[in-house]
Amino acid sequence: PSEPLYITCGDWVIKNDRNKLLRDFQGGSNCPLRSVWGGLSMGLCDHFPGRPCVYFIILRHPLHRAISDYNYFCTEGAENRKKWTSFWHQKGECTADVVQYY
């Protein structure tokens, strides 16, 4: 599955994928497209010639990002505990501290 893209269409935020977005808008959508963000959004400006389009990126401090990842995946067990080891699954908790986690 492709990473989702999010678009603002007027006052609405819509989750979409890149191929569907391109099909919908190249076919003449009546949506007042205002912004697109998410994975794999680079290169989309090429598909909308004549419309204002810019790219920007938001970077996080690497340490803050690592701690956030630890809290989200290890402490909270988010996304169905997808980053847990089989040992943590058996124990029912992530027993690693932030250093052990990495």
VOGU-3710 file (C-alpha; in Angstrom, 3 decimals, decimal comma):
1> pseplyitcg> 0,000/0,000/0,000  1,179/3,506/-0,752  1,616/6,134/1,909  -1,430/8,343/2,302  -1,562/11,932/1,136  -3,802/14,472/2,783  -5,388/17,264/0,795  -7,295/20,337/1,801  -10,196/20,797/-0,524  -11,981/23,984/0,450
11> dwvikndrnk> -12,587/23,520/4,179  -12,314/19,725/4,038  -9,282/17,539/4,781  -9,341/14,340/2,750  -7,088/11,288/3,055  -6,118/10,004/-0,373  -3,330/8,193/-2,185  -1,097/9,684/-4,858  -2,560/7,805/-7,828  -6,171/8,561/-6,889
21> llrdfqggsn> -5,315/12,213/-6,289  -3,747/12,538/-9,728  -6,649/10,729/-11,436  -9,239/12,879/-9,661  -7,585/16,218/-10,332  -6,300/15,612/-13,828  -9,806/14,566/-14,798  -11,147/17,962/-13,762  -12,205/17,971/-10,123  -14,454/20,737/-8,824
31> cplrsvwggl> -12,530/20,739/-5,539  -10,727/24,008/-4,706  -7,413/22,260/-3,934  -5,456/24,318/-1,402  -2,703/22,028/-0,097  -1,310/18,502/-0,232  0,923/16,920/2,378  2,250/13,542/3,394  4,518/10,829/2,125  5,459/10,806/-1,561
41> smglcdhfpg> 4,184/14,311/-2,235  7,410/15,462/-3,934  6,897/15,897/-7,662  3,195/16,687/-7,461  3,773/20,295/-8,584  4,747/18,901/-11,998  1,198/17,606/-12,410  -0,449/20,992/-11,831  1,153/23,399/-14,313  -0,045/26,976/-14,149
51> rpcvyfiilr> -1,021/26,713/-10,493  1,049/28,174/-7,646  2,926/25,327/-5,995  5,793/25,197/-3,489  7,470/22,493/-1,410  8,563/22,766/2,181  9,802/20,356/4,808  9,659/20,405/8,579  12,645/18,883/10,357  12,668/17,794/13,973
61> hplhraisdy> 15,658/17,623/16,270  16,941/14,011/16,017  16,964/13,436/19,789  13,421/14,762/20,202  12,337/12,575/17,281  13,939/9,470/18,827  12,275/10,067/22,206  8,938/10,622/20,492  9,365/7,358/18,555  10,220/5,493/21,774
71> nyfctegaen> 7,204/6,901/23,613  4,841/6,213/20,717  5,932/2,712/19,754  7,473/1,300/22,932  5,702/2,956/25,861  2,272/3,274/24,239  2,563/0,187/22,013  1,016/2,157/19,182  0,048/0,754/15,793  -0,700/-2,682/17,201
81> rkkwtsfwhq> 2,741/-2,910/18,847  4,385/-3,194/15,434  7,894/-2,347/16,680  7,768/-4,649/19,678  10,031/-7,698/19,889  8,513/-11,141/20,405  9,785/-10,985/24,018  7,833/-7,777/24,670  4,735/-9,302/23,091  5,024/-12,289/25,452
91> kgectadvvq> 5,450/-10,011/28,490  2,645/-7,713/27,347  4,807/-4,605/27,643  7,878/-2,960/26,198  10,451/-3,380/28,966  13,275/-1,464/27,257  14,407/1,951/28,335  15,066/4,490/25,619  18,749/3,472/25,233  17,945/-0,262/25,040
101> yy> 15,181/0,444/22,546  17,760/1,716/20,063
//
